[in-house]
Amino acid sequence: FANGMISAGMSCQLINYVHQEHDTFFEVVKAFDALIVRCNPGQIKADGGSQEKFDDSMRALRKAGMQVWPSPDVMEFMGAKDALCKIANLSIGLEDTLAYYDAGLFADGFKKTMAFQPRV
């Protein structure tokens, strides 16, 4: 995402959320025009933090007028993988991003995407 934004002429700073520094993180991001979150639901809680506290702070940023993508509600109700599929054809997406909901579709589709480009 960052390289695509920078290539489009935007400024993009990568910052990590550390739950022990929650208040500092949200003070810093208030200076930005927008926030793109690349953290899957469950990662914050697994690290000992509060997903609810993080989500509530992001909702507060949105209420104050900042664009936050994806919003916590989109993440909760649509799911991260579905959201990535929706942007697959945008300049910041990857055209071979797919979601599989059964083993047969996964087996067929995964083989095709592996042929498209290497995976991490």
C-alpha positions in Angstrom: 0.0 0.0 0.0 2.6 2.5 1.0 4.6 2.2 -2.2 1.4 2.7 -4.3 0.5 5.8 -2.4 4.0 7.2 -2.7 4.1 6.4 -6.4 0.8 8.4 -6.7 2.6 11.4 -5.2 1.2 11.2 -1.6 3.1 11.3 1.6 2.9 8.0 3.5 4.4 7.3 6.9 4.5 3.8 8.3 3.9 3.7 12.0 3.4 0.7 14.3 0.6 0.5 16.9 1.9 -0.7 20.2 -0.9 -1.2 22.7 1.3 0.0 25.6 1.6 3.4 23.8 -2.0 3.7 22.7 -2.5 7.3 23.8 0.7 8.4 22.1 -0.2 6.6 18.9 -3.6 8.4 18.6 -2.1 11.8 19.4 0.4 11.3 16.6 -2.1 10.2 14.0 -4.3 13.2 14.7 -1.8 15.2 12.7 -2.4 13.1 9.5 -5.1 13.6 6.9 -6.1 10.0 6.9 -5.2 6.7 8.4 -5.0 3.3 6.7 -5.0 0.5 9.1 -3.2 -2.8 8.2 -3.9 -4.8 11.3 -6.2 -7.8 11.3 -8.8 -8.2 14.0 -7.4 -10.3 16.8 -3.8 -9.2 16.5 -4.0 -6.5 19.1 -5.8 -8.7 21.6 -3.3 -11.5 20.9 -0.6 -9.1 21.9 -2.2 -8.2 25.2 -4.0 -5.1 24.1 -7.7 -4.2 23.7 -9.2 -4.3 20.3 -12.2 -2.5 21.6 -10.1 0.4 22.9 -8.3 0.6 19.5 -11.6 0.5 17.6 -13.2 3.1 19.8 -10.3 5.4 19.2 -10.5 4.9 15.5 -14.3 5.7 15.6 -13.5 8.9 17.5 -11.1 9.9 14.7 -13.8 9.3 12.1 -16.3 11.3 14.2 -13.8 14.2 14.3 -13.7 14.1 10.4 -10.6 12.0 9.7 -10.8 9.3 7.0 -10.0 5.9 8.5 -9.7 2.9 6.1 -11.1 0.5 6.8 -13.3 1.6 9.6 -13.6 -0.7 12.6 -17.2 -1.5 11.6 -16.2 -2.5 8.1 -13.5 -4.8 9.5 -15.9 -6.3 12.0 -18.8 -6.9 9.6 -17.2 -7.3 6.2 -13.9 -9.0 7.1 -10.4 -8.0 6.2 -10.1 -10.4 3.3 -13.4 -9.4 1.7 -12.3 -5.7 2.0 -9.0 -6.5 0.2 -11.0 -8.3 -2.6 -13.1 -5.2 -3.1 -10.0 -3.1 -3.8 -8.2 -5.7 -5.9 -8.7 -3.7 -9.1 -7.6 -0.3 -7.7 -4.1 1.0 -8.1 -3.4 0.1 -4.4 -4.8 -3.4 -4.7 -3.5 -6.7 -6.2 -5.6 -8.0 -9.0 -5.2 -11.6 -7.9 -6.5 -11.1 -4.4 -9.3 -13.6 -3.9 -11.3 -15.1 -1.0 -12.1 -18.8 -0.9 -15.0 -20.2 1.0 -14.7 -23.9 0.3 -11.8 -26.3 -0.2 -12.5 -26.9 -3.9 -12.5 -23.3 -4.9 -9.3 -22.8 -2.8 -7.5 -25.6 -4.5 -8.3 -24.3 -8.0 -7.9 -20.6 -7.3 -4.7 -20.9 -5.3 -2.9 -22.8 -8.0 -3.8 -20.0 -10.5 -2.7 -17.2 -8.2 0.6 -19.0 -7.4 1.3 -19.0 -11.2 0.6 -15.2 -11.3 3.4 -14.1 -8.8 5.3 -15.4 -5.8 3.5 -15.3 -2.4 4.8 -14.5 1.1 
